[in-house]
Amino acid sequence: MGTYLRGRLLRAIPVVLGVSTLVFFMIHLLPGDPAEEIASRSPGMTQETVQKIRVQLGLDKPLSTQYLQFLSRELHGNLGRSIFTNQPVTKMIRDQVGSTLQLTFAGIFIAILIGVTLGIVAAVRHNTWLDTASMSVALLGVSMPSFWLGLLLILLFAVKLHWVPVIGGEGIRGLILPAFTLGFGASAIIARLVRSSMLDVLRQEYIMSAKAKGLATSTVILRHGLKNALIPVVTIIGLQFGTLLGGAVVIETVFARQGIGRMAIDAVLAKDFPVIQGTVLFAALVYVTVNLAVDLLYSVLDPRIRYN
Amino acid sequence: MSATEMPITTEATTILTSRVRASSLWRDAVRRLVRNRGALGGLAILAILALMAIAAPLIAPYDPNAIAPVSNLKGPSAAHLFGTDQFGRDILSRIIFGARLSFEVGFIAVGLAMVCGIVLGLVAGYFGHTVDAVITIVIDIMLAFPGILLALAIIAILGPSLYNLMIAVGISGIPAYTRLVRGTTLAAKQQAYVEAARVSGARDAAIMFRHILPNVLSPVIVLATLGIGSAILVGASLSFLGLGAKPPTPEWGAMLSAGRNYLSIAWWITLFPGLAIMVTVLSINMVGDGLRDALDPRLKR
């Protein structure tokens, strides 16, 4: 497994470098002069403001110097300062990221809980109404916009029923609606995948031999079938983490939650590039790390790929 | 006469043989598709939506941008089937016109992603080695951006607008097609007809586009169909966040953004545009699922 780990890490490094480079170039891909573009966002732009921004962002230095400075700062955890609030971006992220990660993990938890259960039920009760019903719900789940679901849930549970507060709310009460909204789409994808994966596995001969040995059906399903069926699901969960991280951006806006998602959107609208760059870079790094972890987990679960 | 017994004479024979094999596959696929009721239902709904979009000026009861403050925030009624929004605009009319924008976003974004993805995938799979490695790393970098963050970053550079949204969503879609086409190209490269074409002196570009491409096309079509639905969802999300269509454009996602502000007093502003999005994407997904089952029945459950 050491070689596999080393191989994956080695592949991750140029990706991280590439992401950093791309993020760095974001400012320079702006049509027109970057400093002017950014300054144009605030009223009363003068040549002075433009020059101030230019110096502040280091745009007056040659490109290679800027790039190396960007990389070295990044390695030291310095992501620059917001143009508008002058706060260090790293601090901004640190303040907001907890809320976003909380939401993302709660969403993943719900997605796995609902998705795996639904998928197993549908596979085991293959071709019954239970199968059709759960797959129909799953189809609806991947077809509806998450923010619409969120708004409808707010309408029902907060406005009409008053079970949860509309905005804010501590702990579970404040988290459950956004987490469910976020996780629902992913749970639909997971459900469909678990179902087809389980159906694949249940067809295998070793399942028949386990049943022939006289093992209880539940043992057969859970111990022999599920473990193997879950292998591709693990990869999908890793990918879904990315979708959920991106989806958290939208959900935070819907539920007016704090988080780096809202931070990023406000920054895009205000053209606050250090914040945009810092947030995107951070999110990408988290995602790459999670996928690396998922790949390692995958190699542990499925010994076949370790030796490829 | 099987492929291995085929006399390797001219390029024409190679083309003929690979094409004939492909077209009977298509006929079988169409037959399977027609038998899938879900796919047919989806197709019917899509046809209705498409007609609605095309005939929008003719069938919309009101001008989608006509402001009438005296009748704002009115619920569904005989005069306004879906109610009115905060400016008194008829929501049904706005939804009908919004269909045009959604289809535009879907087709343009997927078109962009598909064309770029196919070219990159063919080149990477066919030439292999360094070219493949470079393209793969670029794709991995693009895939390192979670969810809609890549589209977000592109819009940050280009500026928020519906047009830039289409480009952003399109670019975010490229990795999926590249990976798919690269994989199928790598497999197709081993086939006899490719060797035959190369031996008979066909140029690389000809081999890629005229021989390999038709045979990797079917999963691409499935991906593209499902991709249109996905592009519509992502586009609506970005517009909802204010990064896409600017007011007063009747884009469905942007309409939902307004719905959020009036949620407790005017639920219809939220319900109907979202329903429109869901019905559209649902029917696209049903057709896409049907296509996938039709083109590769081994996968059917």
Chai-1 contact restraints between the chains, C-beta under 6 A:
chainA,res_idxA,chainB,res_idxB,connection_type,confidence,min_distance_angstrom,max_distance_angstrom,comment,restraint_id
A,P14,B,I137,contact,1.0,0.0,6.0,A-B,restraint_1
A,V15,B,D140,contact,1.0,0.0,6.0,A-B,restraint_2
A,V15,B,I141,contact,1.0,0.0,6.0,A-B,restraint_3
A,V15,B,A144,contact,1.0,0.0,6.0,A-B,restraint_4
A,G18,B,I141,contact,1.0,0.0,6.0,A-B,restraint_5
A,V19,B,I141,contact,1.0,0.0,6.0,A-B,restraint_6
A,V19,B,A144,contact,1.0,0.0,6.0,A-B,restraint_7
A,M26,B,I157,contact,1.0,0.0,6.0,A-B,restraint_8
A,L29,B,I157,contact,1.0,0.0,6.0,A-B,restraint_9
A,L30,B,I157,contact,1.0,0.0,6.0,A-B,restraint_10
A,S143,B,M278,contact,1.0,0.0,6.0,A-B,restraint_11
A,S143,B,V281,contact,1.0,0.0,6.0,A-B,restraint_12
A,S143,B,L282,contact,1.0,0.0,6.0,A-B,restraint_13
A,S143,B,N285,contact,1.0,0.0,6.0,A-B,restraint_14
A,M144,B,M278,contact,1.0,0.0,6.0,A-B,restraint_15
A,P145,B,L233,contact,1.0,0.0,6.0,A-B,restraint_16
A,P145,B,A236,contact,1.0,0.0,6.0,A-B,restraint_17
A,P145,B,I277,contact,1.0,0.0,6.0,A-B,restraint_18
A,F147,B,F240,contact,1.0,0.0,6.0,A-B,restraint_19
A,W148,B,G274,contact,1.0,0.0,6.0,A-B,restraint_20
A,L151,B,R260,contact,1.0,0.0,6.0,A-B,restraint_21
A,L151,B,T270,contact,1.0,0.0,6.0,A-B,restraint_22
A,L155,B,L263,contact,1.0,0.0,6.0,A-B,restraint_23
A,L155,B,W267,contact,1.0,0.0,6.0,A-B,restraint_24
A,V159,B,S264,contact,1.0,0.0,6.0,A-B,restraint_25
A,S196,B,R301,contact,1.0,0.0,6.0,A-B,restraint_26
A,L199,B,R301,contact,1.0,0.0,6.0,A-B,restraint_27
A,G242,B,P146,contact,1.0,0.0,6.0,A-B,restraint_28
A,G242,B,G147,contact,1.0,0.0,6.0,A-B,restraint_29
A,T243,B,G147,contact,1.0,0.0,6.0,A-B,restraint_30
A,L245,B,P146,contact,1.0,0.0,6.0,A-B,restraint_31
A,L245,B,G147,contact,1.0,0.0,6.0,A-B,restraint_32
A,G246,B,P146,contact,1.0,0.0,6.0,A-B,restraint_33
A,G246,B,G147,contact,1.0,0.0,6.0,A-B,restraint_34
A,G246,B,I148,contact,1.0,0.0,6.0,A-B,restraint_35
A,G246,B,L149,contact,1.0,0.0,6.0,A-B,restraint_36
A,G247,B,G147,contact,1.0,0.0,6.0,A-B,restraint_37
A,V250,B,S237,contact,1.0,0.0,6.0,A-B,restraint_38
A,T253,B,L241,contact,1.0,0.0,6.0,A-B,restraint_39
A,I265,B,L241,contact,1.0,0.0,6.0,A-B,restraint_40
A,V268,B,A156,contact,1.0,0.0,6.0,A-B,restraint_41
A,I276,B,A156,contact,1.0,0.0,6.0,A-B,restraint_42
A,V280,B,L149,contact,1.0,0.0,6.0,A-B,restraint_43
A,V280,B,A153,contact,1.0,0.0,6.0,A-B,restraint_44
A,A283,B,P146,contact,1.0,0.0,6.0,A-B,restraint_45
A,A283,B,L149,contact,1.0,0.0,6.0,A-B,restraint_46
A,A284,B,A144,contact,1.0,0.0,6.0,A-B,restraint_47
A,A284,B,F145,contact,1.0,0.0,6.0,A-B,restraint_48
A,Y287,B,P146,contact,1.0,0.0,6.0,A-B,restraint_49
A,V288,B,A144,contact,1.0,0.0,6.0,A-B,restraint_50
